[in-house]
Amino acid sequence: MNANNSGDNRKLYIKLLLSTILCTVLTLLVSSAIYFVNYRNINLNQVYQTDLENLTQTSREVISMTESAQSLTFQLYRNGNISKLMFYENPDIYDTTAAMRELSNYLNSMPYIDSIYVYNPKASYVYIASNSGQNGLMTKEELADKDILNVLDHFQEFKPFVPIPRTYLKSASSAEKSKVYTYLCYDAIGNNNALNSAIIVNISTDWINKDIGKPKGKEGSSSFIIDMKGRTLAGDLPDFAQALTPDSAITKQIMSNKGSGYFIDQVGGHKSLISYTAPDSLEWRYIRITSYAAIIEKINNIRTTTIYIGFAILLAGLLVSWHLSRKLYVPIDRIVTRMKALESDKRNSLFTLKQDVLRKLLQGQEPVTAKMMRDKRSELGISFDFQSDYRLILLRIDGFEPFMHNHQDDLHVYKYAIMNISSEIASQAFQVETVDIGSDSTVLLVNAQNTPTGGDQSMLQALLKQIQKAVSELLKISLSITYSPLSSQPQDLVPLYRSVVEASEHRVFLGPGCLIASLDHQMRETDDYLFTVEKEKKLIDALMAGKVAEAKKLYSVIIEETRPYPISVFQATLSRLTITLNGVLHTILKNNALDVPAGLQLSRHSLAKLETIEQIEAVVFEMFDDIKRRLDDKRSMKQDDLIRKINDMIEQHCGNPNLCLNWIADELDMSPIYLSRVYKQNTMNAVVDVINTMRMERAKDLLKHSDLPIADIAERIGYTNSSYFYRMFKKNFGVTPTDYRKSELLEPGNQAST
């Protein structure tokens, strides 16, 4: 007892230690996971707020620059000298010089302005003030910035003072280009809505885009501007060209949201944080794309460190628990192991001896006496009392043959499990002993000690169903159970066992998982049964006539009549029917000149191994169907030969005036009615129709390819009456033979051949 307690203490100690360690590790990992998620969300939100603030500041600067361009334009329109350039077709040299000086002053006072154009569609020149590139008076042909002319030609498509991103050549002789945002202000007042004048202010993109690109201190981060149509106006696009097209998923998601926000997506093959602003007064959006890995790098390092710490604690705990348990309890464990081995050997020996004794008692191999029972109970520890009320319960495994095939090596393990489960459940109401009879059978010997009368029938059946359910759920095995009536006489043990074994065979009628009371199958004597010879004869006649459905029904009826009788009646009937059916099989196949396959014959031994009527009938009915299939195949082959002969005769004797159904029947020495029915069933055509069709096709061929008179053609295809041939031809083709020949001669190919 002390050794057992020591072993239990050791297991308890290990379990407590490991549980504490696992709880600590799990708590650490779970809390770290929660913190990681929260910190990540907070970090993403902080990055978004910073990006939004920076992008919004850029937006304000762009708006401010736009307002400056608008203010400058208004000043230029109000300037008297410059207005002469806009509205006079040929201003004098003094006005032009003064206006160009004014433009240069404005240009020099505002360093962010790249150039200023004054455009008068009536004038011969475009007036340009620029820090670099073309400057002065330029004709439209001399103007290097051809794109501005296209803008002016389509000025209605552009809103005033909305920046237009452009790139143009600085001079016609140089490949150097300027990147600018063009602010267009124009006068188009009048009934024709034509352009009267325009001032174009070009602001260098370096001033507007100074915060667009890669912000300082943020590796892997880029900023962009998109317009109301999703087009990218500014930003470095080598890595993100596909991600920020107007039709891309990222652009669509941004455009679908009216306000600002952020989301995470794949950009350029990398997971990124995408922050964006709401549309500003220019209907522009400012976007910043930042590498997701750079944002959460530090948090990932904390997470990885936490995981390593957790695994280190777990590993250290395992080593400590193993070392302490081994050091403290190894000596005690050796003693406990030895004691358990001795107890197991003793228990196994007693169990084997007890099983052998109980099996011999049930099978009548040892006499059942009161003295012998007392001695065996004392010696082997048998708890079953043969002097009090008892009953036998026989458990049989359903589908035993395939089960044994699949679990042959583990069969004794499954049988032992069934014995343990049934004993555990039955012991709720009875004193139980289990006996392995071998094969598919296990017997429960039960004393109804908890209930003086042995309990009512419903309680017993409920208990047995509970056993069936438990075995099915735990072992996936179906059991059929048969139980005997109560007895208090030791000498009744063998008769009760034989009765439950015989009654259990009624599983063949009741099916797998059935519950059988042996008393229900002992009421009628075998001599009361009278085999129905008349039904057997009808069964034979039905098979000989090929009436398989009727034969199946008769077979089932004959077998079903044995249900109320002892199982020996069923077995004798099955044996007789098997012999009879084998004889009928040989007779049918012999009469039809068919070979008898080796696997087609019924085996009494094989049928006896089947456990249910459905399985037996499946084998027998398969034989019925096979016989019918073979006969049908042979009959079909004969009919195919007959159809082929008829078609050959029609082909060969089509020109014979006597060719008809009766003539063919006489030639084949067969009944015209039978021949017509067989031909119709197999071809869906009547013989007469086939003859007429063949004759009409030959008539068409002769009319088309020969110059024979109509009467000769009618005679050649078997018609002795030309008028009848005319009627038949017109009935089939809708035209007379003469008209058909004329129509064929009118065909281009036929005319050429003639």
Secondary structure, DSSP 8 states (H G I E B T S, - for coil): -HHHHHHHHHHHHHHHHHHHHHHHHHHHHHHHHHHHHHHHHHHHHHHHHHHHHHHHHHHHHHHHHHHHHHHHHHHHHH-HHHHHHHH-SS--HHHHHHHHHHHHHHHHH-TTEEEEEEE-TTSS-EEEEESSS--EEE-TTT-S-HHHHHHHHTGGGS-TT--EEEEEES-TT---EEEEEEEEEEE--STT----EEEEEEEEHHHHTTTSSS-TT-TTEEEEEE-TTS-EEES--TTTTTTTSTTSHHHHHHHH-SS-EEEEEEETTEEEEEEE----TT--EEEEEEEHHHHSHHHHHHHHHHHHHHHHHHHHHHHHHHHHHHHHHHHHHHHHHHHHHHHHHHHHHHHHHHHHHHHHHHTTSS---HHHHHHHHHHHT----TTS-EEEEEEEETTHHHHHHHSSTTHHHHHHHHHHHHHHHHTTTSEEEEEEEETTEEEEEEE--SSTT---HHHHHHHHHHHHHHHHHHH---EEEEE---B--GGGHHHHHHHHHHHHTTHHHH-TT-EEEGGGGSSS-GGG----HHHHHHHHHHHHTT-HHHHHHHHHHHHHTTTTS-HHHHHHHHHHHHHHHHHHHHHHHHHTT----GGGS--HHHHHH--SHHHHHHHHHHHHHHHHHHHHHHHHHHHHHHHHHHHHHHHHTTT-TT-SHHHHHHHHTS-HHHHHHHHHHHHSS-HHHHHHHHHHHHHHHHHHH----HHHHHHHTT-S-HHHHHHHHHHHHSS-HHHHHHHHHTSHHHHHH-
